[in-house]
Amino acid sequence: MHQHNVTEHNKKTRILIGVSGSVDIVLLPRYLQAIKAGIDCTITVLMTKSAETFIPATTIALFADRVISGEQPEDWPTDKPSRIVADHDIVAVMPATANTLASAATGGAPNRLTTIILAVNYPVLFFPVMGASMWDKPAVRRNVQQLKDDGYQVIEPVWHENFDVSLGRMVGHPSFPSTEDVVTMLRDNIGSLSTL
């Protein structure tokens, strides 16, 4: 399914980080810094409207080479999905919410991020983040399996203990793997691009 478009050995890998709305987006700057430190690359962050409700694009811009946000038609003239697809070599969706996984698994394209996921012919890695009860739902598990069957990589979340204010106690929560593991997964996929 995946073919590489254009990456020469002397060019930096162009990584697109797709960001959907989850509270774990507050961890993203640390991951962007680790990716920049561990991989010779440029990073573009594409934020969905829901992602911007958790953290402003201006904050993410401090850690990326470029940030694309906005879902209104006036936001698209220079950032059409086809242009974004052509300008990148790999996509990492982090955090990937249940909604984003469902849209991608069923071929839905309700926003620019899911439109791009449908249009690329290079590696897409999903890093799911959601509540434990959501992650265990049969519908979510089916969507994850469908994405894998379609050739996408869905990275199993790592369970972290977080304090749940509404429950007043610590609870297990699926989240991102370590920064080192994310960098390694991206590097492994970038290394395979030259063989495609």
Backbone as a chain_set.jsonl record, in Angstrom:
{"seq": "MHQHNVTEHNKKTRILIGVSGSVDIVLLPRYLQAIKAGIDCTITVLMTKSAETFIPATTIALFADRVISGEQPEDWPTDKPSRIVADHDIVAVMPATANTLASAATGGAPNRLTTIILAVNYPVLFFPVMGASMWDKPAVRRNVQQLKDDGYQVIEPVWHENFDVSLGRMVGHPSFPSTEDVVTMLRDNIGSLSTL", "coords": {"N": [[0.805, -1.189, 0.0], [1.954, 1.235, 0.733], [3.94, 3.631, -0.804], [6.888, 5.396, -1.462], [7.225, 8.88, -2.026], [9.153, 11.25, -2.663], [12.24, 11.304, -1.456], [15.393, 12.26, -1.118], [18.713, 11.125, -0.404], [20.255, 13.175, 0.652], [18.486, 15.005, 1.616], [16.428, 16.361, 4.189], [14.178, 14.366, 6.073], [10.711, 14.724, 5.769], [8.445, 15.182, 8.102], [5.093, 14.774, 8.97], [3.065, 15.615, 11.555], [0.069, 14.681, 12.703], [-2.482, 16.006, 14.638], [-4.976, 15.283, 16.855], [-7.848, 16.006, 18.969], [-7.167, 15.65, 22.288], [-6.531, 15.405, 25.764], [-3.92, 14.632, 26.217], [-2.426, 15.974, 24.395], [-0.975, 17.959, 25.538], [1.436, 16.836, 26.097], [2.754, 16.81, 23.727], [4.753, 18.834, 22.894], [7.155, 17.919, 24.141], [7.593, 15.525, 22.771], [7.896, 16.446, 20.147], [10.284, 17.884, 20.423], [12.027, 15.761, 21.031], [11.889, 14.249, 18.674], [12.974, 16.072, 16.816], [15.55, 16.24, 17.872], [16.46, 13.632, 17.545], [16.202, 12.86, 14.889], [17.124, 13.76, 11.617], [15.295, 16.068, 10.338], [12.38, 17.844, 9.077], [9.585, 19.21, 10.706], [6.169, 19.339, 10.38], [3.21, 20.325, 11.88], [-0.077, 19.372, 11.883], [-3.042, 20.511, 12.976], [-6.18, 19.528, 14.224], [-9.457, 21.001, 14.549], [-10.511, 20.325, 17.049], [-8.177, 19.713, 18.429], [-7.038, 22.198, 18.78], [-8.585, 23.21, 20.803], [-7.482, 22.279, 23.09], [-4.806, 23.086, 23.192], [-3.162, 25.977, 22.047], [-2.378, 26.706, 18.6], [-0.274, 28.468, 18.33], [1.368, 27.899, 20.487], [2.259, 25.278, 19.919], [3.678, 25.918, 17.645], [6.095, 26.83, 18.578], [7.675, 24.618, 18.751], [7.836, 23.307, 16.355], [8.618, 23.179, 12.816], [6.672, 24.164, 11.223], [3.205, 24.963, 11.472], [-0.034, 23.919, 10.761], [-3.319, 24.906, 10.778], [-6.868, 25.248, 11.312], [-10.062, 24.942, 9.854], [-11.691, 26.198, 8.085], [-12.782, 27.334, 4.815], [-11.218, 29.554, 3.998], [-8.829, 29.03, 5.199], [-7.533, 27.209, 3.64], [-6.297, 27.9, 1.081], [-3.394, 27.929, 0.652], [-2.754, 25.618, 1.861], [-3.802, 23.157, 0.906], [-5.07, 19.795, 1.015], [-3.835, 18.098, -0.96], [-1.435, 19.411, -1.511], [-0.212, 19.359, 0.996], [0.108, 16.602, 1.321], [1.946, 16.074, -0.771], [4.148, 17.403, 0.185], [5.34, 15.947, 2.228], [6.841, 13.02, 3.845], [6.17, 11.034, 5.632], [3.65, 10.217, 8.034], [2.649, 10.816, 11.34], [0.176, 10.25, 13.604], [-0.649, 11.797, 16.386], [-1.888, 12.934, 19.322], [-3.975, 10.132, 18.492], [-7.282, 10.041, 18.406], [-10.294, 8.231, 19.39], [-12.285, 9.026, 17.636], [-10.826, 9.956, 15.393], [-9.517, 7.578, 14.67], [-11.787, 6.032, 13.986], [-12.837, 7.48, 11.806], [-10.71, 7.277, 9.942], [-10.58, 4.485, 9.666], [-12.955, 3.862, 8.425], [-12.886, 5.219, 6.086], [-13.669, 7.835, 6.188], [-13.642, 11.415, 5.859], [-13.76, 13.891, 7.534], [-12.257, 16.124, 8.158], [-9.233, 18.047, 7.524], [-7.016, 16.513, 8.36], [-7.893, 13.763, 8.329], [-8.566, 13.608, 5.663], [-6.055, 13.836, 4.475], [-4.826, 11.527, 5.494], [-6.236, 9.6, 4.071], [-5.293, 10.156, 1.534], [-2.514, 9.788, 1.327], [0.37, 7.902, 0.2], [2.36, 6.796, 1.643], [4.057, 5.819, 4.736], [1.846, 5.739, 7.564], [1.515, 6.287, 10.917], [-0.344, 5.569, 13.73], [-0.887, 6.822, 16.939], [-2.665, 5.953, 19.416], [-4.68, 7.576, 21.875], [-6.763, 7.621, 24.574], [-9.525, 7.256, 26.878], [-9.419, 4.46, 29.159], [-11.701, 2.771, 29.179], [-12.835, 3.407, 26.73], [-10.822, 2.56, 24.932], [-10.999, -0.178, 25.228], [-13.429, -0.837, 24.079], [-15.451, -2.757, 21.83], [-16.007, -1.581, 19.292], [-13.926, 0.277, 18.923], [-11.73, -1.451, 18.981], [-12.311, -2.956, 16.681], [-12.029, -0.945, 14.723], [-9.306, -0.354, 15.009], [-8.215, -2.814, 14.217], [-9.133, -2.862, 11.568], [-7.722, -0.699, 10.473], [-5.101, -1.698, 10.694], [-5.368, -3.925, 9.003], [-5.667, -2.559, 6.64], [-3.143, -1.68, 6.166], [-2.016, 0.296, 7.723], [-0.094, 1.496, 10.534], [-0.79, 0.91, 13.817], [0.04, 1.916, 16.851], [0.425, 0.29, 19.858], [-0.902, 1.672, 22.801], [0.76, 2.906, 25.762], [0.292, 2.202, 29.139], [-0.411, 4.525, 31.615], [-0.462, 5.822, 34.922], [-2.748, 8.169, 35.95], [-4.092, 10.985, 37.692], [-7.482, 11.111, 38.191], [-9.646, 13.623, 38.33], [-12.437, 13.73, 38.568], [-13.049, 11.236, 39.632], [-11.468, 11.197, 41.834], [-9.161, 9.712, 42.266], [-6.252, 7.721, 41.346], [-6.001, 6.461, 38.057], [-5.67, 3.992, 35.465], [-4.495, 4.845, 32.237], [-4.472, 4.849, 28.769], [-1.739, 5.909, 26.838], [0.879, 7.762, 25.107], [3.783, 5.971, 23.879], [7.182, 5.945, 25.199], [9.293, 8.843, 24.609], [11.676, 8.083, 23.414], [11.012, 5.604, 22.278], [9.088, 6.395, 20.394], [10.645, 7.983, 18.668], [12.396, 5.994, 17.729], [10.577, 4.28, 16.368], [9.678, 6.01, 14.338], [12.135, 6.519, 13.068], [12.786, 3.912, 12.182], [10.768, 3.513, 10.275], [11.341, 5.577, 8.518], [13.819, 4.742, 7.63], [13.03, 2.563, 6.125], [11.906, 3.784, 3.962], [13.655, 4.241, 1.843], [13.77, 1.826, 0.608], [11.46, 1.49, -0.687]], "CA": [[0.0, 0.0, 0.0], [2.728, 2.455, 0.89], [5.055, 3.893, -1.695], [7.508, 6.655, -1.079], [7.187, 9.826, -3.134], [10.45, 11.814, -3.006], [13.195, 11.654, -0.405], [16.76, 11.993, -1.532], [19.54, 10.845, 0.767], [20.816, 14.387, 1.235], [17.409, 15.88, 2.07], [15.819, 16.016, 5.468], [12.875, 13.717, 6.026], [9.636, 15.676, 6.055], [7.487, 14.488, 8.958], [3.83, 15.447, 9.274], [2.448, 15.15, 12.799], [-1.354, 15.01, 12.755], [-2.854, 16.122, 16.043], [-6.409, 15.369, 17.125], [-8.133, 16.563, 20.288], [-7.066, 14.824, 23.49], [-5.781, 16.115, 26.8], [-2.504, 14.265, 26.121], [-1.737, 16.88, 23.483], [-0.042, 18.777, 26.315], [2.727, 16.149, 26.074], [3.314, 16.863, 22.376], [6.019, 19.561, 22.743], [8.288, 17.062, 24.532], [7.804, 14.564, 21.685], [8.434, 17.185, 19.002], [11.693, 18.151, 20.726], [12.771, 14.5, 20.925], [11.968, 13.894, 17.252], [13.948, 16.984, 16.191], [16.887, 15.902, 18.367], [16.854, 12.286, 17.163], [16.054, 12.595, 13.456], [17.389, 14.907, 10.749], [13.979, 16.2, 9.712], [11.528, 19.006, 9.3], [8.315, 18.788, 11.29], [4.957, 20.129, 10.222], [2.13, 19.844, 12.733], [-1.419, 19.673, 11.378], [-3.942, 20.431, 14.123], [-7.621, 19.567, 13.985], [-10.157, 22.02, 15.336], [-10.615, 19.867, 18.44], [-6.848, 19.802, 19.045], [-6.809, 23.591, 19.163], [-9.298, 23.526, 22.044], [-6.632, 21.85, 24.201], [-3.553, 23.854, 23.204], [-3.181, 26.829, 20.856], [-1.398, 26.459, 17.538], [0.897, 29.316, 18.566], [2.252, 27.188, 21.42], [2.882, 24.178, 19.168], [4.603, 26.522, 16.678], [7.401, 27.003, 19.217], [8.397, 23.347, 18.73], [7.753, 22.712, 15.016], [9.031, 24.056, 11.726], [5.472, 24.754, 10.63], [1.932, 24.495, 12.015], [-1.203, 24.143, 9.908], [-4.539, 24.776, 11.565], [-8.048, 25.883, 10.726], [-10.874, 24.082, 8.981], [-12.537, 27.03, 7.237], [-12.265, 27.425, 3.442], [-10.168, 30.572, 3.861], [-7.583, 28.482, 5.728], [-7.032, 26.177, 2.744], [-5.665, 28.224, -0.206], [-1.998, 27.499, 0.527], [-2.584, 24.367, 2.597], [-4.732, 22.138, 0.424], [-4.586, 18.449, 1.345], [-2.922, 17.546, -1.972], [-0.134, 20.065, -1.329], [0.353, 18.84, 2.244], [0.536, 15.228, 1.021], [3.144, 16.124, -1.611], [5.253, 18.023, 0.911], [5.784, 15.141, 3.371], [7.308, 11.66, 3.578], [5.638, 10.12, 6.643], [2.669, 10.841, 8.927], [2.41, 10.246, 12.669], [-1.012, 10.859, 14.194], [-0.446, 11.718, 17.832], [-2.675, 11.769, 19.683], [-5.04, 9.637, 17.609], [-8.467, 9.802, 19.232], [-11.233, 7.224, 18.884], [-12.967, 9.624, 16.491], [-9.904, 9.944, 14.254], [-9.358, 6.176, 14.265], [-13.023, 5.602, 13.327], [-12.912, 8.121, 10.489], [-9.707, 6.68, 9.055], [-10.901, 3.069, 9.432], [-14.139, 3.749, 7.564], [-12.705, 6.034, 4.889], [-14.268, 9.154, 6.373], [-12.72, 12.543, 5.754], [-14.461, 15.061, 8.039], [-11.355, 17.261, 8.352], [-8.025, 17.968, 6.691], [-6.157, 15.409, 8.789], [-8.376, 12.48, 7.814], [-8.457, 13.685, 4.201], [-4.656, 13.55, 4.151], [-4.584, 10.109, 5.778], [-6.782, 8.845, 2.937], [-4.621, 10.488, 0.278], [-1.079, 9.486, 1.275], [0.825, 6.567, -0.201], [3.557, 6.537, 2.438], [3.676, 5.316, 6.062], [1.05, 6.466, 8.555], [1.554, 5.653, 12.234], [-1.329, 6.106, 14.666], [-0.565, 6.679, 18.355], [-3.953, 6.18, 20.075], [-4.791, 8.055, 23.248], [-8.167, 7.778, 24.973], [-9.805, 6.616, 28.158], [-9.273, 3.002, 29.164], [-12.953, 2.114, 28.798], [-12.997, 3.598, 25.285], [-9.843, 1.716, 24.24], [-11.444, -1.57, 25.312], [-14.715, -1.043, 23.405], [-15.36, -3.543, 20.595], [-15.975, -0.728, 18.097], [-12.569, 0.816, 18.792], [-10.857, -2.574, 18.626], [-12.573, -3.258, 15.258], [-11.415, 0.111, 13.911], [-7.853, -0.566, 15.055], [-7.914, -3.973, 13.371], [-9.354, -2.47, 10.175], [-6.579, 0.118, 10.067], [-3.968, -2.612, 10.5], [-5.645, -4.701, 7.787], [-5.497, -1.652, 5.503], [-1.726, -1.375, 5.998], [-1.547, 1.348, 8.625], [0.503, 1.045, 11.788], [-1.435, 1.426, 15.022], [0.981, 1.622, 17.923], [-0.266, 0.024, 21.123], [-0.584, 2.683, 23.811], [1.39, 2.511, 27.02], [-0.606, 2.576, 30.229], [0.146, 5.399, 32.644], [-1.372, 6.18, 36.01], [-3.04, 9.596, 36.033], [-5.116, 11.31, 38.671], [-8.77, 11.491, 37.614], [-10.258, 14.565, 39.259], [-13.843, 13.384, 38.795], [-13.105, 10.041, 40.474], [-10.696, 11.443, 43.041], [-8.16, 8.654, 42.469], [-5.4, 7.399, 40.205], [-6.577, 5.457, 37.161], [-4.861, 3.655, 34.299], [-4.876, 5.632, 31.068], [-3.605, 4.567, 27.62], [-1.098, 7.121, 26.34], [1.999, 7.593, 24.188], [5.017, 5.296, 24.307], [8.23, 6.899, 25.579], [9.817, 9.645, 23.498], [12.706, 7.287, 22.741], [10.346, 4.596, 21.448], [8.463, 7.074, 19.255], [11.73, 8.34, 17.748], [12.856, 4.747, 17.109], [9.561, 3.835, 15.399], [9.742, 6.897, 13.176], [13.414, 6.272, 12.387], [12.676, 2.626, 11.486], [9.928, 3.709, 9.095], [12.078, 6.438, 7.592], [14.839, 3.878, 7.044], [12.415, 1.686, 5.125], [11.452, 4.564, 2.806], [14.594, 4.115, 0.723], [13.594, 0.537, -0.061], [10.15, 1.463, -1.362]], "C": [[0.852, 1.258, 0.0], [3.862, 2.51, -0.124], [5.616, 5.242, -1.306], [7.517, 7.594, -2.274], [8.577, 10.361, -3.467], [11.239, 12.089, -1.737], [14.563, 11.26, -0.912], [17.596, 11.819, -0.272], [20.069, 12.112, 1.42], [19.744, 15.365, 1.706], [16.886, 15.411, 3.416], [14.484, 15.325, 5.229], [11.828, 14.719, 6.475], [8.527, 14.936, 6.8], [6.262, 15.366, 9.178], [3.273, 14.812, 10.541], [0.999, 15.628, 12.779], [-1.812, 14.961, 14.196], [-4.367, 16.244, 16.163], [-6.619, 15.686, 18.603], [-8.153, 15.569, 21.43], [-6.243, 15.606, 24.502], [-4.288, 15.79, 26.73], [-1.737, 15.103, 25.105], [-0.751, 17.764, 24.248], [1.345, 18.137, 26.386], [3.459, 16.334, 24.745], [4.615, 17.658, 22.263], [7.251, 18.728, 23.101], [8.617, 16.066, 23.417], [8.38, 15.255, 20.452], [9.917, 17.488, 19.215], [12.538, 16.888, 20.565], [12.935, 14.077, 19.466], [13.002, 14.765, 16.556], [15.375, 16.635, 16.614], [17.375, 14.565, 17.822], [16.821, 11.971, 15.685], [16.359, 13.874, 12.691], [16.135, 15.129, 9.911], [13.438, 17.616, 9.821], [10.203, 18.465, 9.816], [7.247, 19.822, 10.989], [3.91, 19.503, 11.124], [0.813, 20.32, 12.138], [-2.391, 19.441, 12.52], [-5.395, 20.446, 13.671], [-8.221, 20.668, 14.857], [-10.242, 21.608, 16.801], [-9.266, 19.924, 19.149], [-6.583, 21.217, 19.546], [-7.586, 23.997, 20.407], [-8.475, 23.138, 23.27], [-5.355, 22.67, 24.32], [-3.526, 24.707, 21.934], [-2.07, 26.481, 19.859], [-0.134, 27.285, 17.753], [1.873, 28.674, 19.554], [2.985, 26.059, 20.705], [3.921, 24.724, 18.188], [5.992, 26.758, 17.271], [8.284, 25.768, 19.076], [8.435, 22.686, 17.355], [8.266, 23.702, 13.981], [7.838, 24.798, 11.134], [4.252, 24.162, 11.322], [0.833, 24.877, 11.04], [-2.426, 23.929, 10.782], [-5.67, 25.489, 10.839], [-8.746, 24.974, 9.747], [-11.798, 24.881, 8.067], [-11.94, 27.126, 5.831], [-11.151, 28.456, 3.27], [-8.824, 30.104, 4.42], [-6.875, 27.574, 4.723], [-6.24, 26.64, 1.522], [-4.225, 27.755, -0.365], [-1.742, 26.158, 1.198], [-3.63, 23.335, 2.198], [-4.184, 20.756, 0.771], [-3.6, 17.887, 0.326], [-1.52, 18.141, -1.849], [0.561, 19.528, -0.077], [0.876, 17.421, 2.023], [1.853, 15.247, 0.251], [4.373, 16.628, -0.861], [5.806, 17.197, 2.07], [6.131, 13.719, 2.955], [6.695, 10.609, 4.496], [4.665, 10.902, 7.519], [2.641, 10.08, 10.246], [1.217, 10.984, 13.257], [-0.9, 10.673, 15.7], [-0.887, 13.002, 18.51], [-3.702, 11.418, 18.609], [-6.221, 9.274, 18.507], [-9.327, 8.701, 18.623], [-11.95, 7.747, 17.647], [-12.084, 9.607, 15.245], [-9.684, 8.525, 13.754], [-10.585, 5.693, 13.502], [-13.141, 6.199, 11.933], [-11.948, 7.474, 9.51], [-10.058, 5.236, 8.705], [-12.06, 2.889, 8.468], [-14.033, 4.597, 6.306], [-13.355, 7.392, 4.982], [-13.211, 10.242, 6.301], [-13.404, 13.822, 6.237], [-13.571, 16.282, 8.276], [-10.102, 17.057, 7.496], [-7.128, 16.799, 7.075], [-6.62, 14.084, 8.199], [-8.385, 12.46, 6.287], [-7.037, 13.319, 3.768], [-4.325, 12.084, 4.395], [-5.082, 9.248, 4.62], [-5.958, 9.018, 1.668], [-3.163, 10.043, 0.193], [-0.809, 8.072, 0.781], [2.175, 6.269, 0.447], [3.132, 6.2, 3.869], [2.867, 6.296, 6.904], [1.093, 5.648, 9.838], [0.537, 6.344, 13.129], [-0.861, 5.81, 16.088], [-1.834, 6.985, 19.147], [-3.813, 6.645, 21.526], [-6.271, 8.27, 23.531], [-8.34, 7.14, 26.339], [-9.74, 5.105, 28.038], [-10.545, 2.301, 28.72], [-13.228, 2.274, 27.305], [-12.086, 2.644, 24.515], [-10.299, 0.262, 24.192], [-12.76, -1.85, 24.588], [-14.528, -1.837, 22.109], [-15.283, -2.679, 19.333], [-14.579, -0.161, 17.862], [-11.608, -0.291, 18.378], [-11.052, -2.971, 17.156], [-11.91, -2.224, 14.359], [-9.9, -0.028, 13.874], [-7.472, -1.727, 14.141], [-8.087, -3.634, 11.895], [-8.191, -1.63, 9.658], [-5.345, -0.749, 9.819], [-4.148, -3.43, 9.227], [-5.432, -3.866, 6.531], [-4.049, -1.202, 5.316], [-1.191, -0.241, 6.852], [-0.904, 0.719, 9.855], [-0.227, 1.718, 12.947], [-0.576, 0.966, 16.192], [0.202, 1.429, 19.223], [0.104, 1.099, 22.146], [0.08, 2.064, 25.034], [0.492, 3.025, 28.141], [0.147, 3.37, 31.283], [-0.909, 5.618, 33.718], [-1.515, 7.697, 36.032], [-4.109, 9.816, 37.084], [-6.362, 11.771, 37.935], [-9.502, 12.343, 38.642], [-11.688, 14.161, 39.579], [-13.998, 12.161, 39.696], [-12.362, 10.219, 41.797], [-9.65, 10.381, 43.328], [-7.326, 8.477, 41.202], [-6.078, 6.312, 39.372], [-5.607, 5.198, 36.017], [-5.4, 4.369, 33.072], [-3.937, 5.296, 29.914], [-3.033, 5.864, 27.044], [0.054, 6.763, 25.404], [3.081, 6.681, 24.763], [6.043, 6.364, 24.71], [8.692, 7.688, 24.356], [10.848, 8.847, 22.709], [12.077, 6.252, 21.815], [9.693, 5.219, 20.225], [9.525, 7.442, 18.22], [12.229, 7.095, 17.018], [11.863, 4.256, 16.06], [9.572, 4.703, 14.153], [11.013, 6.631, 12.378], [13.37, 4.961, 11.6], [11.848, 2.762, 10.213], [10.603, 4.59, 8.062], [13.161, 5.624, 6.896], [14.286, 2.972, 5.97], [11.956, 2.448, 3.89], [12.36, 4.373, 1.6], [14.447, 2.793, -0.014], [12.273, 0.456, -0.812], [10.239, 2.015, -2.762]], "O": [[0.511, 2.24, -0.659], [4.634, 1.563, -0.276], [4.881, 6.127, -0.869], [7.782, 7.173, -3.4], [9.142, 9.955, -4.482], [10.922, 13.033, -1.013], [14.856, 10.081, -1.111], [17.231, 12.307, 0.798], [20.31, 12.125, 2.627], [20.077, 16.462, 2.156], [16.903, 14.221, 3.732], [13.754, 15.662, 4.297], [12.029, 15.465, 7.433], [7.771, 14.165, 6.209], [6.375, 16.541, 9.526], [3.038, 13.605, 10.584], [0.732, 16.829, 12.83], [-1.561, 13.982, 14.899], [-4.969, 17.183, 15.643], [-5.677, 15.638, 19.394], [-9.058, 14.74, 21.525], [-5.361, 16.38, 24.131], [-3.468, 16.607, 27.15], [-0.522, 14.954, 24.972], [0.209, 18.265, 23.662], [2.324, 18.814, 26.7], [4.652, 16.046, 24.649], [5.529, 17.194, 21.582], [8.28, 18.826, 22.432], [9.788, 15.796, 23.151], [9.256, 14.705, 19.786], [10.715, 17.361, 18.286], [13.642, 16.944, 20.023], [13.999, 13.601, 19.071], [13.822, 14.26, 15.79], [16.302, 16.724, 15.809], [18.579, 14.375, 17.652], [17.344, 10.942, 15.255], [15.903, 14.953, 13.072], [15.933, 14.461, 8.896], [13.964, 18.457, 10.55], [9.757, 17.392, 9.41], [7.39, 21.006, 11.294], [3.742, 18.283, 11.132], [0.611, 21.514, 11.917], [-2.553, 18.313, 12.985], [-5.793, 21.267, 12.844], [-7.579, 21.187, 15.77], [-10.068, 22.437, 17.694], [-9.219, 20.161, 20.356], [-5.979, 21.41, 20.602], [-7.281, 25.025, 21.012], [-8.743, 23.619, 24.371], [-4.875, 22.919, 25.426], [-3.838, 24.207, 20.854], [-0.986, 26.031, 20.231], [0.96, 26.848, 17.395], [3.08, 28.891, 19.457], [4.195, 25.901, 20.868], [4.931, 24.07, 17.928], [6.966, 26.873, 16.527], [9.499, 25.849, 19.257], [9.011, 21.608, 17.209], [8.341, 24.905, 14.234], [7.971, 25.907, 10.616], [4.262, 22.996, 11.715], [0.775, 26.007, 10.555], [-2.557, 22.9, 11.445], [-5.451, 26.231, 9.881], [-8.113, 24.319, 8.918], [-12.607, 24.296, 7.347], [-10.725, 27.014, 5.668], [-10.236, 28.246, 2.475], [-7.793, 30.717, 4.143], [-5.721, 27.207, 4.941], [-5.537, 25.81, 0.946], [-3.868, 27.23, -1.419], [-0.638, 25.62, 1.114], [-4.264, 22.717, 3.053], [-2.969, 20.564, 0.815], [-2.616, 17.257, 0.715], [-0.528, 17.444, -2.063], [1.766, 19.273, -0.085], [1.964, 17.079, 2.486], [2.778, 14.508, 0.591], [5.504, 16.314, -1.23], [6.65, 17.684, 2.822], [5.77, 13.268, 1.868], [6.701, 9.422, 4.171], [4.832, 12.104, 7.723], [2.614, 8.85, 10.262], [1.245, 12.208, 13.391], [-1.034, 9.567, 16.224], [-0.296, 14.056, 18.278], [-4.225, 12.29, 17.916], [-6.158, 8.313, 19.274], [-9.113, 8.292, 17.483], [-12.197, 6.99, 16.708], [-12.556, 9.274, 14.158], [-9.665, 8.29, 12.546], [-10.451, 5.018, 12.481], [-13.503, 5.503, 10.985], [-12.32, 7.158, 8.38], [-9.855, 4.809, 7.569], [-12.14, 1.878, 7.77], [-14.991, 4.686, 5.538], [-13.574, 8.043, 3.961], [-12.046, 10.026, 6.635], [-13.611, 14.744, 5.448], [-14.08, 17.365, 8.566], [-9.942, 16.031, 6.835], [-6.541, 16.16, 6.202], [-5.813, 13.352, 7.625], [-8.227, 11.398, 5.684], [-6.848, 12.576, 2.805], [-3.623, 11.463, 3.596], [-4.428, 8.279, 4.235], [-5.927, 8.125, 0.821], [-2.624, 9.93, -0.908], [-1.637, 7.172, 0.923], [3.017, 5.58, -0.128], [1.945, 6.29, 4.183], [3.15, 7.493, 6.956], [0.75, 4.466, 9.845], [0.556, 7.567, 13.269], [-0.483, 4.681, 16.401], [-2.068, 8.136, 19.515], [-2.96, 6.177, 22.28], [-6.949, 9.009, 22.816], [-7.405, 6.554, 26.885], [-9.971, 4.539, 26.97], [-10.481, 1.334, 27.961], [-13.792, 1.376, 26.68], [-12.519, 1.998, 23.561], [-10.019, -0.448, 23.226], [-13.166, -3.009, 24.497], [-13.562, -1.618, 21.377], [-14.559, -3.023, 18.399], [-14.106, -0.124, 16.726], [-10.761, -0.082, 17.51], [-10.084, -3.287, 16.464], [-11.298, -2.575, 13.351], [-9.282, 0.159, 12.826], [-6.511, -1.629, 13.378], [-7.289, -4.062, 11.061], [-7.73, -1.827, 8.534], [-4.63, -0.549, 8.838], [-3.202, -3.612, 8.46], [-5.061, -4.395, 5.482], [-3.756, -0.426, 4.406], [-0.029, 0.142, 6.716], [-1.146, -0.446, 10.171], [-0.272, 2.944, 13.04], [-0.481, -0.227, 16.479], [-0.576, 2.291, 19.631], [1.282, 1.402, 22.336], [-0.031, 0.866, 25.293], [-0.002, 4.151, 28.088], [1.195, 2.951, 31.776], [-2.108, 5.599, 33.44], [-0.523, 8.421, 36.122], [-4.934, 8.937, 37.337], [-6.308, 12.713, 37.145], [-9.923, 11.852, 39.689], [-12.111, 14.238, 40.733], [-14.972, 12.061, 40.442], [-12.598, 9.485, 42.757], [-9.283, 10.161, 44.482], [-7.649, 9.009, 40.14], [-6.654, 5.368, 39.911], [-4.822, 6.069, 35.644], [-6.612, 4.483, 32.89], [-2.722, 5.439, 30.055], [-3.777, 6.811, 26.793], [0.187, 5.62, 24.966], [3.274, 6.622, 25.978], [5.782, 7.558, 24.568], [8.508, 7.258, 23.217], [10.893, 8.925, 21.482], [12.55, 6.045, 20.698], [9.734, 4.644, 19.138], [9.322, 7.233, 17.024], [12.461, 7.141, 15.81], [12.271, 3.854, 14.97], [9.486, 4.193, 13.037], [10.97, 6.529, 11.152], [13.863, 4.902, 10.473], [12.195, 2.185, 9.183], [10.453, 4.37, 6.86], [13.396, 5.799, 5.7], [14.983, 2.643, 5.01], [11.646, 1.833, 2.87], [11.888, 4.347, 0.463], [14.941, 2.646, -1.132], [12.0, -0.532, -1.494], [9.233, 2.067, -3.47]]}, "num_chains": 1, "name": "protein.A"}
